């Protein structure tokens, strides 16, 4: 299994034995929610000792025109500047966590791995696992000594909007949103309701247990196989804006697949009126060609 997850006990040991001149561990607090995107108040109220707060909306994404989606990937230069502010240096081990079953921490994992950081871990079970294990929190802001990390782009597999369309037709593209959004019953955020024609649905919330820990790789593998994933065959993931799709990317990787991320996701697709949409519980139900956008 890839070296992606870390337990609270393992993280505590890394922190205890971390020396500044020996590839130290850098802990990043990536708390974010769609309805409460600024996690700073929660960070100040209590975080893992030494953890630096990361602003997902502004440091792990860029914002431009709606047709780019709600959370386009950051440029290498912007990410490098942010990572240096967090204190990340070349060769550091980076551990990311949140308080939302790793849904936002996985975005940080994907972005940093794609940028070339070799050792990035997700605290399995999120902040709850840390406190449940009996480890203490600290309060207030954390300002790191600037790091010297050099970052790039393109170390992980990603899909453009055209490549996502092709994969939905010729391979397996998984929509990891809640079933009601996939079907098009509701759409609380984006211009059009439904899914990419040909995409199958498996909500990424099903990839963790009640405590927010990722399911056993064998269990994940069987579940993804049920929606068509096969060893050696292309499989892609998308969500609303590319955040929780990163979580599914992690789950697929743990299960032994080699996934691809469509970071633009539904927020980009639905902002292109020429792109067809499908509604209903099956991949091509209710398919219709592009139409004018509905204002929201």
Buried (B, 14 or more C-beta within 10 A) or exposed (E): EEEBBBBBEBBBEBBEEBEEEEBBBBBBBBBBBBEEEBBEEBBEEBBBEBBBBBBBBBBBBBEEEBBBBBBBBBEBEBBBBBBBBBBBBEEBBBBBBBBBBBBBBBBBBBBBBBBBBEBBBBBBBBBBBBBEEEBEEEEEEBEBEBBEBEBEBEBBBBBEBEBBBBBBBEBBBBBBBBEEBBBBBEBEBBBBBBBBBBBBBBBBBEBBEEEBBBBEBEEBBEBBEEBBBEEEEBBBBBBBBBBBBBBBBBBBBBBBBEBBBBBBBBBBBBBBBEBBBBBBEEBBBBBEEEEEBEEE
